[in-house]
Amino acid sequence: MKYFYALLCILGTIAPYGAFLPWLSEHGLDITLLLNTAAGSSVSLFAWLDVIISAVVLVVFIGAEGLRLRMTYLWLPILATVVVGVSLGLPLFLLLRELHLSKYSDSAYD
């Protein structure tokens, strides 16, 4: 699973930034325009609200599960969620969790 999560970390970074960087190069870091564009239709607002709520849930889950398992580097998937999004934060946390659990398991698997 760790290779699958690592692949998803790569895809979860490339896909969103592949869509965002062309917009950023065309418009610059115009936060007002970005927010107006994101909330420009009911469908885009639906998608953004879904992502924001998912990000909040993920950060809480990272904290709770990470502390329960006494994991280190919990700041890394939280930062990844804020900087890139759930598409990187979730697979990165799952990768770190998998690596942490494999340290304490007799039957580590890939």
C-alpha positions as CSV (number, residue, x, y, z in Angstrom):
1,M,0.0,0.0,0.0
2,K,2.9,2.4,0.7
3,Y,3.7,2.6,-3.1
4,F,0.1,3.2,-3.9
5,Y,-0.1,6.1,-1.3
6,A,3.2,7.5,-2.6
7,L,1.8,7.4,-6.2
8,L,-1.3,9.2,-5.0
9,C,0.8,11.8,-3.3
10,I,2.4,12.6,-6.6
11,L,-0.8,12.6,-8.6
12,G,-2.5,14.6,-5.8
13,T,0.0,17.3,-6.2
14,I,0.4,17.3,-10.0
15,A,-3.3,17.3,-10.9
16,P,-4.5,20.3,-8.8
17,Y,-1.5,22.4,-9.6
18,G,-1.7,21.4,-13.3
19,A,-5.1,23.1,-13.3
20,F,-4.2,26.0,-11.0
21,L,-0.8,27.1,-12.4
22,P,-2.1,28.2,-15.8
23,W,-4.8,30.3,-14.1
24,L,-2.2,31.7,-11.7
25,S,0.1,32.6,-14.6
26,E,-2.7,34.4,-16.4
27,H,-4.2,36.2,-13.5
28,G,-1.5,36.4,-10.9
29,L,-2.3,36.0,-7.2
30,D,-5.5,37.9,-7.3
31,I,-7.3,36.5,-4.3
32,T,-10.5,38.4,-4.9
33,L,-10.8,37.1,-8.5
34,L,-9.9,33.6,-7.2
35,L,-12.7,33.6,-4.6
36,N,-15.2,35.2,-7.1
37,T,-14.3,32.5,-9.7
38,A,-14.5,29.7,-7.1
39,A,-18.0,30.9,-6.0
40,G,-19.1,31.9,-9.5
41,S,-21.7,29.2,-9.8
42,S,-23.7,26.9,-7.6
43,V,-21.7,23.9,-8.8
44,S,-18.3,25.4,-8.2
45,L,-19.5,26.6,-4.8
46,F,-20.7,23.1,-4.0
47,A,-17.3,21.7,-5.0
48,W,-15.4,24.2,-2.9
49,L,-17.6,23.8,0.2
50,D,-17.1,20.0,-0.1
51,V,-13.3,20.4,-0.3
52,I,-13.2,22.8,2.6
53,I,-15.3,20.6,4.8
54,S,-13.2,17.5,3.8
55,A,-10.0,19.4,4.6
56,V,-11.3,20.3,8.1
57,V,-12.3,16.7,8.7
58,L,-8.9,15.5,7.5
59,V,-7.0,17.8,9.7
60,V,-9.0,16.7,12.8
61,F,-8.6,13.0,11.7
62,I,-4.8,13.5,11.3
63,G,-4.6,15.0,14.8
64,A,-6.7,12.4,16.5
65,E,-5.4,9.3,14.7
66,G,-1.8,10.5,14.7
67,L,-1.9,11.2,18.5
68,R,-3.6,7.9,19.1
69,L,-0.8,6.0,17.3
70,R,1.9,8.3,18.6
71,M,3.0,9.2,15.1
72,T,5.6,11.9,14.4
73,Y,5.6,14.5,11.6
74,L,1.9,15.1,11.8
75,W,2.5,18.7,10.8
76,L,3.6,17.5,7.3
77,P,0.2,16.2,6.0
78,I,-1.5,19.1,7.7
79,L,0.8,21.5,5.8
80,A,0.2,19.5,2.6
81,T,-3.5,19.8,3.0
82,V,-3.3,23.6,3.5
83,V,-0.8,24.2,0.6
84,V,-2.0,21.7,-1.9
85,G,-5.3,20.2,-0.7
86,V,-6.9,17.0,0.5
87,S,-5.6,15.3,-2.7
88,L,-2.1,15.4,-1.1
89,G,-2.8,15.6,2.6
90,L,-4.8,12.4,2.8
91,P,-2.5,10.1,0.9
92,L,0.5,11.6,2.6
93,F,-1.0,10.9,6.0
94,L,-2.0,7.4,5.0
95,L,1.6,6.8,3.7
96,L,3.1,8.1,7.0
97,R,0.6,5.9,9.0
98,E,1.4,2.9,6.9
99,L,5.1,3.4,7.5
100,H,4.6,4.0,11.2
101,L,2.4,0.8,11.6
102,S,4.9,-1.3,9.6
103,K,7.6,-0.5,12.2
104,Y,5.5,-2.2,14.9
105,S,4.1,-5.1,12.8
106,D,5.6,-8.5,12.4
107,S,4.1,-8.8,8.9
108,A,5.0,-5.6,7.0
109,Y,3.6,-5.6,3.5
110,D,3.9,-3.4,0.5
